[in-house]
């Protein structure tokens, strides 16, 4: 099962407000205990993935 969440954030480059849209795959709790990030997108620059690391453990 997949789900999408949006997070409000301030860009670390110029501190403008941005929205991060992340699609996750729900963990199965048997082998995988944390939800997996399938895709990351920033409203300021869709090609930038700097902030994606903030959502990974």
C-alpha positions, 0 to 999 in steps of 0.5 A: 500500500502506498500513500502520499503526504505533504510537508511545509518546510523552509528551503535551506538555500534561501529560506523561502517556504516550500512544500515537500510531497513524498510518496511512501510505501507502507511497511509490512511490519514483518521484514520492514519496520519503517515506511519506504520513500518511493518518491520525493518532490520539492515545490521550489525545484523538483530536481533538487533532492537535498532535503530528501535526506531529512526524511530518511532515517 
